[in-house]
């Protein structure tokens, strides 16, 4: 509420020194420390009472002594019924924005006790992030009556609710002053557009209230908050006339149970129209639901700036995901780098096969939104259609964890849609099975222009657990081209790493010449045991770029695997077949020219002859020895002969492999590959910002490189 502070200064209600260290309430000549977080809340609350609720400043006092038995306490603000300030009307308690829910509840108890002692009619407790209002009964027992707001000046009867469509702005300082006379009607407010930082605090504090310091699992609390945010957004989008109240708010004379039933009604209505977001019921008690409504009710999520609410949700989500679910959260700098490097446009079909919380999809959406701003006026229909059609029809995500998939959908909803095509499923299922399970007909192989993903590392898919292993070439053992014995048919591997299978699954989903950008462990690029994976990559794809990330890239998320980002472009089937055929032809030629099989078979004959000679010599020297005893006598010499043979074969294989790699250079068309090493990517191992991000410049160069090869290489 920077605006209300400025108005307060202009109207000479407050004065703030040049360094903004102190604030003076001019009507009382009270000077306070403006660096105190509570003081900032108190200043805004005081000005709200004077400028928006229109109370005469002479009837508002800050820092009022209150006698509580033998003790003297201090109320933050008291509003009086009279100019002599003898009849207490409202007691207000102000707390800093970062207050916990437990501390807030203590503040409510404190303020209410002051109100009873002073004979006040109303209580208002505020942290700016959260507001609670109460009426104090005239007769005992003076049990709290929860109300939607305190009355505006001159209002004799409170309205049953506070927020309506088309109401006055919560920061409006002029409208209320226009209505003169002692008897006025309560004004209604429109929902408020808030800043990114304020919305982040609201999300975090609401989550903490549900978490309850350990009373509920944080992931369950996150899920329940998601459901109520969904209700809130759905309520805002519900068609209503000007003057009609929003349903997601506190109503007068309504129990928490009644409120919960209304929230559940909103939830069911939204879930009927959007069945894929949530499948479980709201699982909160009435008091918990009431608490969350108090946090969210005043905020206009739909009209709050898209960047602000998106970043707020991501910041809140990021603090949570870096805990128990760190593996589902790719650091923002890496996501942005990948998306910035690719020529994604509004007509591109984009997929993330392991979408986690939806970061890649949202950055792709943001890229297209920026393009819309380049082409059209910011809030024009053409601008909206340009990016919103992309969000609704061109963004697709698959996430195996159902709870995380729901979070991704909520993340997309917060960013104004795109959630329709995010499904909860195993991303390694066939496209046919994905369509069957999700009822989404658009998950089709050979369809997507771009796949941007960070698949799970380290986990293995076992054939005994997942029947789809046989569908993957990389799930089968390949023939060893240097196997000199009788060749065996390829068989299904017992297990395979998920990141390796995703390399092939992405190939299947991409259309010919589509792009894949994937985070992979460096072992895929360097381990000799994974040469067969690299062989498959060069057949399936044209390698575009390899960008090495620092060892600490994922440390803050609980992963320490050294990784790189691999950018590739899918070869069409003819090119892949040609590469495979050329490689096979080269292998056969090398074996023929070097007489590979014949040579090893000859060595084997020599080995067998040498062993036989050993046996004969030993038998001659020990005619009475048994076969077993002869074997024992020649054991060491026999092992030596076998090892010499194995070493010769191994050396021969190494020689053949070297010739093969040298030969490949001559038979394949040469092409450029972009290589980069990023040592500083904007944050350290703890996640703390470093002030430098080399990925920004690398992305610019890589983007130019990709455009260059698109323009110069024949497809």
PyMOL commands that set and color helices and strands:
alter all, ss='L'
color gray80, all
select helices_A, chain A and resi 2-10+37-52+57-59+101-118+175-178+196-214+218-237+256-273+286-296+306-321+326-328+332-341+359-375+381-393+402-414+419-421+431-438+467-471+473-475+498-509+523-526+528-540+555-557+573-593+596-621+627-633+635-667+694-712
alter helices_A, ss='H'
color red, helices_A
select strands_A, chain A and resi 14-16+22-25+30-33+60-68+71-80+88-94+122-126+131-136+144-147+163-168+189+350-352+395-399+422-424+448-453+460-462+495-497+510-521+541-548+563-570+674-677+681-683+689-693
alter strands_A, ss='S'
color yellow, strands_A
deselect
rebuild
show_as cartoon
